[in-house]
Amino acid sequence: MKKILIVGGIIIVIAVAGFILLRGKGNEPQYRFDKVIKGDIEMAVTATGTVNPVTTVLVGTQVSGTIKEINVDFNSRVKKGQLIARIDPAAFQAQVEQAKANLLAAKANHEKAEATLIDAKRTKERNEALFSKNLIARSDQDTAETNYEIAKASVNAAKSQIAQTGAALEFSETNLRYTKILSPVDGVVISRNVDVGQTVAASFQTPTLFTIAQDLTKMQIDTNVDEADIGKITVGQEVEFTVDAYPDHVFKGKVWQVRNAPITVQNVVTYDVVIKVDNPELKLKPGMTANVSIIISTKKDVLKIPNASLRFKPSEKGMVTSEKKGPGVWILAMDKPKRIPVSLGISDGNYAELVSGEIKEGQELIVESLTKANTSQQRSGPRMF
């Protein structure tokens, strides 16, 4: 009986010790790890923008009238000087004819004034000869001289009338030419805002009839870059972007211009960064939204540590070192978290370049503590004591 009690006591002691040991192991902190890897890293500034033609020409009209004919439509290719529309020229043609008639009348008046001048000159010379012989009175001589001067002034007035009516004719002919709407450049019609029979009025503001893109094989993206990132952008930087129409295709471009004019919307300041893009296949269309990544810096074959490891902070209870100044990562040493200070380079949002630190390729870094989850699972089970 005594032996049985001794054996039973030993078994109870072993069971209790085993339970305490297992329970202690269950309470040990658990962590999720990620490895240090080697590869390329790219730092970029992201933004959104709109795809636009490099040169867009708004074609309007300088005269008012009714659209009589339209010779192009959306997507039509046009050449410089090509007739693309015409305003009814009837009223302008009548104005030209009236201006021509006025010019002919002015020329006739000039000829009449020239004849009157010749007659006044002869009378003046004749009266001068008679007056020198005391055959006529002084008043007759003065009258002849006055008529001569009046005749000369009439000739000058007739000449100015010719110039005035000639300018009016030129103005009328110019307006008549403006009834022909010609393409100012070679390009593609991307917008047509009028139809045949529509009346356009060119009073205070020239109405836009057509929008012509000069060359759709050369496009640009106007992006809005936040003021916090604009200092990193320089002309010539490489750019990658995607559009919703081709989500799996990455297009390439370069920063062409960083405009200094600020754009302020609801106290948010951005700057327009213009990106030049080649579009030989005409996949990009005006107005598309582009998701842009401007490449700031690229490093090849460097050690990369996950950004999540830089954000990890264990509880004070399990820390081996209390040094917390500057960036650092945590590893597991002797079953305890240990902090390793590091120096960082560029980051792509997921990984950061490791410049210096006692970290090797393939080493596991703590990125998350799983202690709380495990503790809650243990507490949810049945209690033995």
C-alpha positions as CSV (number, residue, x, y, z in Angstrom):
1,M,0.0,0.0,0.0
2,K,2.8,2.3,0.9
3,K,4.5,1.7,-2.5
4,I,1.2,2.4,-4.3
5,L,0.9,5.8,-2.5
6,I,4.5,6.7,-3.3
7,V,4.1,5.8,-7.0
8,G,0.8,7.7,-7.1
9,G,2.4,10.8,-5.6
10,I,5.2,10.7,-8.1
11,I,2.7,10.4,-11.0
12,I,0.8,13.4,-9.6
13,V,4.0,15.5,-9.3
14,I,5.0,14.7,-12.8
15,A,1.6,15.5,-14.2
16,V,1.5,18.8,-12.4
17,A,5.0,19.7,-13.5
18,G,4.2,18.8,-17.1
19,F,1.0,20.8,-17.1
20,I,2.8,23.9,-15.7
21,L,5.6,23.5,-18.3
22,L,3.1,23.1,-21.2
23,R,1.0,26.0,-19.9
24,G,4.2,28.2,-19.7
25,K,5.1,27.3,-23.3
26,G,1.6,28.2,-24.4
27,N,1.9,31.7,-22.9
28,E,5.2,32.4,-24.7
29,P,4.9,35.2,-27.3
30,Q,4.4,34.0,-30.9
31,Y,5.5,36.1,-33.9
32,R,5.1,36.3,-37.6
33,F,8.4,36.7,-39.6
34,D,9.5,38.0,-43.0
35,K,12.9,37.5,-44.5
36,V,15.5,39.9,-45.7
37,I,15.8,39.5,-49.5
38,K,18.1,40.8,-52.2
39,G,16.9,42.5,-55.4
40,D,16.1,45.7,-57.1
41,I,14.2,48.5,-55.4
42,E,12.5,51.5,-57.0
43,M,11.3,54.7,-55.4
44,A,8.5,56.5,-57.2
45,V,6.0,59.3,-56.7
46,T,2.5,58.3,-57.7
47,A,-0.1,60.6,-59.2
48,T,-3.1,60.6,-61.5
49,G,-3.5,62.6,-64.7
50,T,-5.3,63.1,-68.0
51,V,-4.0,62.1,-71.4
52,N,-4.1,65.0,-73.9
53,P,-2.8,65.7,-77.3
54,V,0.4,67.7,-77.3
55,T,-1.1,70.4,-79.6
56,T,-4.9,71.0,-79.7
57,V,-6.3,73.7,-82.0
58,L,-9.7,75.2,-81.5
59,V,-11.2,76.2,-84.8
60,G,-13.7,79.0,-84.7
61,T,-15.3,81.6,-86.9
62,Q,-14.8,85.4,-87.1
63,V,-18.1,86.1,-88.8
64,S,-21.7,85.3,-87.9
65,G,-24.0,83.4,-90.1
66,T,-25.7,80.0,-90.8
67,I,-23.6,76.9,-91.4
68,K,-24.3,75.9,-95.0
69,E,-22.0,72.9,-95.3
70,I,-19.8,70.6,-93.2
71,N,-17.1,68.5,-94.9
72,V,-15.6,66.7,-91.9
73,D,-16.8,64.6,-89.0
74,F,-15.4,63.1,-85.8
75,N,-12.0,61.3,-86.4
76,S,-11.6,62.8,-89.8
77,R,-8.0,63.4,-90.9
78,V,-7.5,66.9,-92.3
79,K,-4.7,68.8,-94.0
80,K,-3.6,72.4,-93.4
81,G,-5.8,74.7,-95.5
82,Q,-8.5,72.1,-96.2
83,L,-12.1,73.4,-96.3
84,I,-13.9,71.8,-93.4
85,A,-17.0,73.9,-93.3
86,R,-18.7,76.9,-94.9
87,I,-21.0,79.7,-93.6
88,D,-23.7,80.9,-96.0
89,P,-21.8,83.6,-98.1
90,A,-24.8,85.3,-99.7
91,A,-24.9,88.4,-97.4
92,F,-21.1,88.8,-97.4
93,Q,-21.1,88.5,-101.2
94,A,-23.7,91.3,-101.4
95,Q,-21.5,93.5,-99.2
96,V,-18.5,92.9,-101.5
97,E,-20.6,93.9,-104.5
98,Q,-21.8,97.1,-102.7
99,A,-18.2,97.9,-101.7
100,K,-17.1,97.5,-105.3
101,A,-19.8,99.9,-106.5
102,N,-18.8,102.4,-103.9
103,L,-15.2,102.2,-105.1
104,L,-16.2,102.8,-108.7
105,A,-18.2,105.9,-107.6
106,A,-15.2,107.2,-105.6
107,K,-13.0,106.8,-108.7
108,A,-15.5,108.6,-110.8
109,N,-15.6,111.5,-108.3
110,H,-11.9,111.6,-108.4
111,E,-11.9,111.9,-112.2
112,K,-14.5,114.7,-112.0
113,A,-12.4,116.5,-109.4
114,E,-9.3,116.2,-111.6
115,A,-11.2,117.8,-114.5
116,T,-12.5,120.6,-112.3
117,L,-8.9,121.2,-111.1
118,I,-7.7,121.5,-114.7
119,D,-10.4,124.0,-115.6
120,A,-9.7,126.0,-112.4
121,K,-6.0,126.1,-113.2
122,R,-6.6,127.4,-116.8
123,T,-9.0,130.1,-115.5
124,K,-6.5,131.2,-112.9
125,E,-3.6,131.4,-115.4
126,R,-5.9,133.4,-117.9
127,N,-7.0,135.8,-115.2
128,E,-3.4,136.3,-114.1
129,A,-2.4,137.4,-117.7
130,L,-5.4,139.7,-117.9
131,F,-4.8,141.2,-114.5
132,S,-1.2,142.0,-115.4
133,K,-2.6,144.1,-118.3
134,N,-5.2,145.8,-116.0
135,L,-8.0,144.3,-118.1
136,I,-9.8,142.7,-115.1
137,A,-10.4,143.6,-111.5
138,R,-8.4,142.3,-108.6
139,S,-11.5,140.5,-107.3
140,D,-11.8,138.4,-110.4
141,Q,-8.2,137.3,-110.0
142,D,-8.7,136.4,-106.3
143,T,-11.8,134.4,-107.2
144,A,-9.9,132.4,-109.8
145,E,-7.1,131.6,-107.3
146,T,-9.7,130.5,-104.7
147,N,-11.5,128.2,-107.1
148,Y,-8.2,126.6,-108.1
149,E,-7.3,125.9,-104.4
150,I,-10.8,124.5,-103.9
151,A,-10.4,122.2,-106.9
152,K,-7.1,120.9,-105.5
153,A,-8.7,120.1,-102.2
154,S,-11.5,118.3,-104.0
155,V,-9.0,116.1,-105.8
156,N,-7.4,115.2,-102.5
157,A,-10.8,114.5,-101.0
158,A,-11.6,112.2,-103.9
159,K,-8.4,110.3,-103.4
160,S,-9.1,109.7,-99.8
161,Q,-12.6,108.6,-100.7
162,I,-11.0,106.0,-103.1
163,A,-8.8,104.8,-100.3
164,Q,-11.7,104.6,-97.9
165,T,-14.0,102.6,-100.2
166,G,-11.0,100.4,-101.2
167,A,-10.5,99.5,-97.5
168,A,-14.2,98.8,-97.1
169,L,-14.0,96.5,-100.2
170,E,-11.0,94.7,-98.7
171,F,-12.9,94.3,-95.4
172,S,-15.9,92.9,-97.2
173,E,-13.7,90.5,-99.2
174,T,-12.0,89.4,-96.0
175,N,-15.3,88.6,-94.3
176,L,-16.3,86.7,-97.4
177,R,-13.2,84.6,-97.2
178,Y,-13.9,84.0,-93.5
179,T,-17.1,82.2,-94.5
180,K,-14.8,79.3,-95.5
181,I,-13.6,77.5,-92.4
182,L,-10.2,76.1,-93.1
183,S,-8.1,73.7,-91.1
184,P,-5.1,75.6,-89.6
185,V,-3.0,72.4,-89.1
186,D,-2.6,68.8,-90.2
187,G,-4.4,66.6,-87.7
188,V,-7.5,64.7,-86.6
189,V,-10.9,66.2,-85.8
190,I,-11.6,65.1,-82.2
191,S,-14.7,67.3,-81.7
192,R,-17.4,68.8,-83.9
193,N,-19.7,71.3,-82.2
194,V,-22.0,72.5,-85.1
195,D,-24.4,71.0,-87.6
196,V,-25.7,72.2,-91.0
197,G,-28.3,74.9,-90.6
198,Q,-27.0,76.0,-87.2
199,T,-26.5,79.8,-86.7
200,V,-23.2,80.9,-85.1
201,A,-22.7,84.4,-83.7
202,A,-19.2,85.8,-83.5
203,S,-20.0,88.9,-81.4
204,F,-18.0,89.0,-78.1
205,Q,-16.4,85.5,-78.1
206,T,-15.4,83.4,-81.0
207,P,-17.5,80.2,-81.0
208,T,-15.6,76.9,-81.3
209,L,-16.7,74.8,-84.2
210,F,-14.1,72.1,-84.3
211,T,-11.3,70.8,-82.1
212,I,-8.3,69.4,-84.0
213,A,-5.5,67.4,-82.5
214,Q,-2.4,68.0,-84.5
215,D,-0.6,64.7,-83.9
216,L,-2.2,61.8,-81.9
217,T,1.1,59.8,-82.1
218,K,2.6,62.3,-79.6
219,M,0.6,62.7,-76.4
220,Q,1.1,64.3,-73.0
221,I,-0.2,63.6,-69.5
222,D,-1.1,66.5,-67.2
223,T,-0.7,65.2,-63.7
224,N,-1.3,66.9,-60.3
225,V,1.6,66.2,-57.9
226,D,1.3,67.1,-54.2
227,E,3.5,69.9,-52.9
228,A,5.2,67.4,-50.5
229,D,6.5,65.4,-53.5
230,I,7.1,68.1,-56.1
231,G,10.7,68.7,-54.8
232,K,11.6,65.2,-55.9
233,I,10.5,65.7,-59.5
234,T,12.9,66.9,-62.2
235,V,12.7,67.1,-66.0
236,G,13.8,63.9,-67.8
237,Q,12.8,61.4,-65.1
238,E,11.4,58.1,-66.4
239,V,7.7,57.5,-65.9
240,E,5.5,54.4,-66.0
241,F,1.7,54.6,-66.1
242,T,-1.4,52.5,-66.9
243,V,-4.9,53.4,-68.1
244,D,-8.1,51.6,-67.4
245,A,-8.6,50.6,-71.0
246,Y,-5.4,48.5,-70.9
247,P,-4.8,47.6,-67.2
248,D,-2.2,44.9,-68.0
249,H,-0.1,47.2,-70.2
250,V,2.5,49.5,-68.7
251,F,3.2,52.6,-70.8
252,K,6.5,54.6,-70.7
253,G,7.1,58.3,-70.8
254,K,9.4,61.1,-69.5
255,V,8.9,64.2,-67.4
256,W,8.9,67.1,-69.9
257,Q,7.8,70.0,-67.8
258,V,7.3,70.9,-64.1
259,R,5.1,74.0,-64.0
260,N,5.5,76.5,-61.3
261,A,1.9,77.7,-61.2
262,P,0.2,76.2,-58.0
263,I,-3.2,74.6,-58.2
264,T,-5.2,75.0,-55.0
265,V,-8.3,73.0,-54.3
266,Q,-9.8,73.1,-50.8
267,N,-6.5,74.2,-49.3
268,V,-4.6,71.3,-51.1
269,V,-1.8,72.6,-53.2
270,T,-0.6,70.6,-56.2
271,Y,1.5,71.3,-59.3
272,D,1.1,70.3,-62.9
273,V,3.8,67.9,-64.1
274,V,3.6,67.4,-67.9
275,I,4.7,64.0,-69.2
276,K,5.5,63.3,-72.8
277,V,4.4,60.0,-74.2
278,D,4.8,58.3,-77.6
279,N,1.6,56.8,-79.0
280,P,2.5,55.0,-82.2
281,E,-0.3,52.5,-82.0
282,L,-2.9,55.2,-81.1
283,K,-4.0,53.2,-78.0
284,L,-4.0,56.3,-75.9
285,K,-7.0,58.5,-76.5
286,P,-7.6,62.1,-75.3
287,G,-9.3,62.3,-71.9
288,M,-8.1,58.9,-70.6
289,T,-7.2,58.8,-66.9
290,A,-3.6,57.7,-66.3
291,N,-2.2,56.2,-63.0
292,V,1.3,57.5,-63.1
293,S,4.5,56.5,-61.3
294,I,7.4,58.9,-61.6
295,I,10.6,57.0,-61.0
296,I,12.7,59.0,-58.5
297,S,15.5,56.5,-57.9
298,T,16.3,52.9,-58.7
299,K,18.8,50.6,-56.9
300,K,20.0,47.3,-58.3
301,D,20.8,44.1,-56.3
302,V,20.5,45.5,-52.8
303,L,19.3,44.1,-49.5
304,K,15.7,44.8,-48.9
305,I,13.9,44.6,-45.6
306,P,10.0,44.7,-45.3
307,N,8.6,48.0,-44.1
308,A,6.3,46.0,-41.7
309,S,9.4,45.0,-39.7
310,L,10.2,48.7,-39.2
311,R,6.8,49.3,-37.7
312,F,7.0,46.4,-35.3
313,K,7.3,47.2,-31.5
314,P,7.2,44.4,-29.0
315,S,6.0,44.8,-25.4
316,E,8.6,46.1,-23.0
317,K,8.4,42.8,-21.1
318,G,10.2,40.7,-23.8
319,M,12.8,43.2,-25.0
320,V,16.5,42.4,-24.8
321,T,17.6,46.0,-25.4
322,S,16.0,49.3,-24.6
323,E,17.8,51.3,-27.3
324,K,15.1,52.9,-29.5
325,K,16.8,55.8,-31.3
326,G,16.6,55.8,-35.1
327,P,15.2,53.1,-37.3
328,G,15.5,49.5,-36.2
329,V,14.2,46.0,-36.7
330,W,13.6,43.1,-34.4
331,I,14.9,39.5,-34.5
332,L,14.4,36.6,-32.2
333,A,17.5,35.9,-30.1
334,M,17.4,33.3,-27.3
335,D,13.6,33.2,-27.7
336,K,13.5,37.0,-26.9
337,P,13.0,39.9,-29.3
338,K,16.2,41.8,-29.9
339,R,16.4,45.2,-31.6
340,I,19.0,45.8,-34.4
341,P,19.5,49.4,-35.4
342,V,19.7,49.9,-39.2
343,S,20.3,52.7,-41.7
344,L,17.9,52.9,-44.6
345,G,18.0,54.1,-48.2
346,I,15.1,54.4,-50.6
347,S,11.7,52.7,-50.2
348,D,9.1,51.5,-52.6
349,G,6.3,51.4,-50.0
350,N,6.7,47.6,-49.3
351,Y,10.4,47.3,-48.9
352,A,13.2,49.6,-47.8
353,E,16.9,49.5,-48.9
354,L,19.2,48.4,-46.1
355,V,22.3,50.6,-46.2
356,S,23.9,49.4,-43.0
357,G,23.1,47.1,-40.0
358,E,23.9,43.7,-38.6
359,I,21.4,42.0,-40.9
360,K,22.1,39.3,-43.5
361,E,20.3,38.1,-46.5
362,G,17.7,35.5,-45.6
363,Q,17.5,36.5,-41.9
364,E,14.1,36.5,-40.4
365,L,12.7,39.7,-39.0
366,I,9.7,40.1,-36.7
367,V,6.8,41.8,-38.5
368,E,3.9,41.1,-36.2
369,S,3.1,39.7,-32.7
370,L,0.6,36.9,-32.5
371,T,0.5,36.7,-28.7
372,K,-2.9,38.2,-28.3
373,A,-4.5,35.9,-30.7
374,N,-3.0,32.8,-29.1
375,T,-3.9,34.0,-25.6
376,S,-7.5,34.5,-26.5
377,Q,-7.6,31.0,-28.0
378,Q,-6.1,29.5,-24.8
379,R,-8.6,31.3,-22.6
380,S,-11.5,30.1,-24.6
381,G,-10.8,26.5,-23.7
382,P,-11.9,24.6,-20.6
383,R,-10.0,25.3,-17.3
384,M,-8.5,22.3,-15.7
385,F,-8.1,23.8,-12.2
